[in-house]
């Protein structure tokens, strides 16, 4: 039965006999009376404040994928995928999480080589994250704690409760989202600005934006103030009269990051305390390590710097750095990880080659961890040699805001000294004369190699490396190196790279021949 009421010229259609779950049987027209009312409206649309605040824990089974933007062939995509399926128990009230995950893809298994899913267990509690494998706990990756907490604090239920309690809650101008104007309320959470996007027609949350640094992450840390937006769609009416979004899509700095679909969602499942248990010794190890990429020491304590040729030193690490003595200064190959890491590399090179200053850095790849420290070189006015195709992403990196935790370039902005390499380029003179050569190959499209003719030595960037068993993977990249050596008529005796110690060139050629022949 329909009834019609009039209020200030607004016609309201009500369902008189039967109520819609989460709303009165004959609802008053929704009014926007500032941020607090918008939050009340959103809570009502999701099932009501009382019901939402009664949800202490949830469990879900999800499937999803992550876009590996940081290491794909091109910064603008398409991107390599990593897939996952998880069963997760979340304690929204005490910020705890237990995840049983299976993963498959280029971040977890050997891409196309494996048909098996890799199983893992993650536990997050009291701000620390540990992983469990074969019954043993160990510290999880640095960003795991923040990612786990995001799955809790960025939940729409938790966000509405946090927004309601925030002292700085306020309304901001509406924005265009999903093709129409939507309301925005903002507040801060643990020092980070949060913007909650609300559908003016339904009252439901459409998405959230949060801006923070990610200095626990090799991929996102160099980008400074990173804005992540999570949008919620595929809303379902769940048991108990609560509405909840079954699809979450995240983007960071305006491009896709990950997406997941919730297959099963349960409110207040029965949980045991041991579900969130982390051994004391594991927790102590996590709290005792350095989580910020800016704090990482230079190199690897278990693999000291080594001279690969006179005046050419490789400093091993998660991403190797090479220090080269030139006639009139020092060249450094690669500026990985962070500004702080580059500052340590510069100091190390100038101490090693006393009396000389770093005059140039050569960045040979566009993968994010590989170029993460270039802002330090720009801040010091050191010449940056880079591939012409990589200029857009490098300019984005140098322009990225770092206001939350300023580095030297943020504190003292200056224009970078670019040397864009479009073809074979000779740098320096004497014994360590370098020839910087763009690969222009398929997988090496955005990479360069550096040839030292006097030493018959080739630096191969990130073109190839060995797996845990000592075998080369990605045979395509091995073949590209062989092709480039032939194309440029280089006389190579040995190679080394960002993830490769000095290696006999004949070993690379033999590995390609083995792949082509199909021999074991």
Order of alpha helices (4+ residues) and beta strands (2+ residues): beta-beta-alpha-alpha-beta-beta-beta-beta-beta-beta-alpha-alpha-beta-beta-beta-beta-beta-beta-beta-alpha-beta-beta-beta-beta-alpha-beta-alpha-alpha-beta-alpha-alpha-beta-beta-beta-beta-beta-alpha-beta-beta-alpha
